[in-house]
Amino acid sequence: MTAIAIMQLVEAGKLDLDEPIQTYIPDYPVQSKTPITTRLLLSHTSGMKAYKNGKEAQTTTHYANLDEALKLFKNRELAFEPGTQFAYTTYGYVVLGVIIERVSGMSYGEYMQSNVWDKAGMHNTSIEIRGQHYENKSALYHKNRKKSKLSDQNDLSNRVPGGGIQSTLMDVMAFGHAVLNHTLIT
């Protein structure tokens, strides 16, 4: 969904996939001789690392916005020179979310709601907020020896554009139809 939002901005002429990300996030540190571009972020070839450890991946720390989440990892060394390898990282999609905010002038959630979810007819899709009760929401359990225990809820505010969105089967199908029918991008 984040990739679709990025491509909407490309189609609107507001974003160039091959410009360095500092074009849109001027305060993002330059970390290599090869610039990180939006295209490299989309394809997970930017060199950005994934979560530092399990505690960072399974966290209850809340980040007020994507700029705060960005501070968590933006000064970390790259895993490799951008464009030379593939390595999945949710944090690359956090950077894409910040780009969406900077280019559109809207929060990530506002942009997604009005430009993706509403247009696709996705009425049960939103950013998941830790601690909020959602009717009929599935839950994660851990098995401890012979007993199952409800898992502590993770705070996904450090990764919203890459994994903090909740939806339903019907909404995901509506999204797929909107993509195939060119409702969201050409």
C-alpha positions as CSV (number, residue, x, y, z in Angstrom):
1,M,0.0,0.0,0.0
2,T,2.9,2.3,0.8
3,A,4.4,1.6,-2.7
4,I,1.1,2.5,-4.3
5,A,1.0,5.8,-2.4
6,I,4.6,6.5,-3.6
7,M,3.6,5.8,-7.2
8,Q,0.6,8.1,-6.9
9,L,3.0,10.9,-6.1
10,V,5.3,9.9,-9.0
11,E,2.3,10.0,-11.4
12,A,1.3,13.4,-10.0
13,G,4.8,14.7,-10.8
14,K,5.6,15.4,-7.1
15,L,8.2,12.8,-6.7
16,D,11.2,11.4,-8.8
17,L,12.1,7.8,-8.0
18,D,15.8,8.5,-8.8
19,E,16.4,11.6,-6.8
20,P,18.4,11.2,-3.5
21,I,16.1,10.9,-0.5
22,Q,17.6,14.1,0.8
23,T,15.7,15.9,-1.9
24,Y,12.6,15.2,0.2
25,I,14.1,14.7,3.6
26,P,16.9,17.3,3.7
27,D,18.0,16.4,7.3
28,Y,18.5,12.7,6.4
29,P,22.2,11.9,6.7
30,V,24.2,11.0,3.6
31,Q,25.8,7.6,4.4
32,S,27.5,6.4,1.2
33,K,29.0,7.5,-2.0
34,T,25.9,6.1,-3.8
35,P,22.8,8.1,-3.0
36,I,19.8,6.3,-1.5
37,T,16.8,6.9,-3.8
38,T,13.1,6.2,-3.5
39,R,13.5,3.5,-6.1
40,L,16.2,1.7,-4.0
41,L,13.9,1.9,-0.9
42,L,11.0,0.4,-2.8
43,S,13.1,-2.5,-4.0
44,H,14.9,-3.1,-0.6
45,T,18.3,-2.4,-2.2
46,S,19.1,0.8,-0.2
47,G,21.5,-0.9,2.2
48,M,19.4,0.1,5.3
49,K,19.5,-2.4,8.1
50,A,16.6,-4.2,9.6
51,Y,15.8,-4.2,13.4
52,K,18.9,-4.0,15.6
53,N,17.6,-6.8,17.8
54,G,14.6,-8.7,19.1
55,K,13.8,-6.0,21.6
56,E,13.5,-3.4,18.8
57,A,11.3,-5.7,16.8
58,Q,9.0,-6.6,19.7
59,T,8.6,-3.3,21.4
60,T,6.1,-1.4,23.5
61,T,7.9,2.0,22.9
62,H,5.5,4.4,21.3
63,Y,6.7,6.9,18.7
64,A,4.5,10.0,18.3
65,N,5.1,10.2,14.5
66,L,7.2,8.9,11.7
67,D,9.9,11.6,12.2
68,E,10.4,10.3,15.7
69,A,10.6,6.7,14.4
70,L,13.1,7.8,11.8
71,K,15.5,9.0,14.6
72,L,15.7,5.4,15.8
73,F,17.7,4.2,12.8
74,K,18.6,7.0,10.4
75,N,22.2,7.4,11.7
76,R,23.0,3.7,11.6
77,E,25.7,2.4,9.2
78,L,24.4,0.8,6.1
79,A,24.7,-3.0,5.6
80,F,26.0,-2.5,2.0
81,E,26.5,0.1,-0.7
82,P,23.1,1.1,-2.0
83,G,22.0,-0.8,-5.2
84,T,24.5,-3.6,-4.8
85,Q,22.4,-6.2,-2.8
86,F,18.9,-7.0,-1.6
87,A,17.9,-7.1,2.0
88,Y,14.4,-6.7,3.3
89,T,14.0,-3.9,5.8
90,T,10.8,-2.4,7.2
91,Y,12.7,0.7,8.1
92,G,13.1,1.5,4.4
93,Y,9.4,1.8,4.2
94,V,9.3,4.1,7.2
95,V,11.5,6.4,5.1
96,L,9.0,6.1,2.3
97,G,6.3,7.1,4.7
98,V,8.2,10.2,5.7
99,I,8.7,11.0,2.0
100,I,4.9,10.7,1.5
101,E,4.3,13.1,4.4
102,R,6.9,15.6,3.2
103,V,5.7,15.6,-0.4
104,S,2.0,15.5,0.3
105,G,1.9,17.8,3.3
106,M,-0.4,15.2,5.0
107,S,0.3,12.7,7.8
108,Y,0.9,9.2,6.4
109,G,-2.4,8.0,7.9
110,E,-4.4,10.9,6.4
111,Y,-2.8,10.4,3.0
112,M,-3.5,6.7,3.0
113,Q,-7.1,7.2,4.1
114,S,-8.0,9.7,1.4
115,N,-5.8,8.5,-1.4
116,V,-5.7,4.7,-1.0
117,W,-8.2,3.3,1.4
118,D,-11.2,5.4,0.6
119,K,-10.6,5.3,-3.1
120,A,-10.3,1.5,-3.0
121,G,-13.4,1.1,-0.8
122,M,-11.4,-0.2,2.2
123,H,-13.7,0.7,5.1
124,N,-12.0,-1.5,7.7
125,T,-8.4,-0.6,7.2
126,S,-6.4,1.7,9.5
127,I,-3.2,2.2,11.3
128,E,-3.1,-0.1,14.3
129,I,-2.8,1.7,17.7
130,R,-1.4,-0.3,20.6
131,G,-3.9,-0.6,23.5
132,Q,-6.9,0.3,21.4
133,H,-9.7,-2.4,21.3
134,Y,-10.8,-3.5,17.9
135,E,-14.0,-5.6,17.5
136,N,-13.3,-9.1,16.2
137,K,-9.6,-8.6,15.9
138,S,-7.4,-11.7,15.9
139,A,-4.7,-12.0,18.6
140,L,-1.3,-13.5,18.7
141,Y,-0.6,-16.3,21.3
142,H,2.6,-17.9,22.4
143,K,2.9,-21.5,23.5
144,N,4.7,-21.9,26.8
145,R,5.3,-25.6,27.4
146,K,1.7,-26.9,27.3
147,K,-0.2,-23.7,27.8
148,S,-1.0,-20.9,25.3
149,K,-0.7,-17.4,26.6
150,L,-2.0,-14.2,25.0
151,S,1.1,-12.3,23.7
152,D,1.8,-8.8,24.7
153,Q,0.7,-6.3,22.0
154,N,3.5,-4.9,20.1
155,D,3.6,-1.1,19.4
156,L,4.0,-0.8,15.7
157,S,4.5,3.0,15.6
158,N,8.2,2.5,14.6
159,R,7.2,0.8,11.4
160,V,3.7,1.9,10.4
161,P,4.3,2.2,6.6
162,G,5.9,-1.2,6.5
163,G,3.8,-3.2,8.9
164,G,1.5,-1.1,11.2
165,I,-1.6,-1.3,9.1
166,Q,-4.5,-3.6,10.0
167,S,-7.2,-4.7,7.6
168,T,-9.7,-7.3,6.8
169,L,-9.9,-10.0,4.1
170,M,-12.6,-8.0,2.2
171,D,-10.6,-4.8,2.3
172,V,-7.4,-6.6,1.1
173,M,-9.5,-8.0,-1.8
174,A,-10.9,-4.5,-2.5
175,F,-7.3,-3.2,-2.6
176,G,-6.3,-5.9,-5.0
177,H,-9.2,-5.0,-7.3
178,A,-8.4,-1.3,-7.1
179,V,-4.8,-2.1,-8.2
180,L,-5.9,-4.4,-11.0
181,N,-8.6,-2.0,-12.2
182,H,-6.1,1.0,-12.2
183,T,-8.3,2.9,-9.6
184,L,-5.2,3.9,-7.6
185,I,-2.4,4.2,-10.2
186,T,-2.2,3.7,-13.9
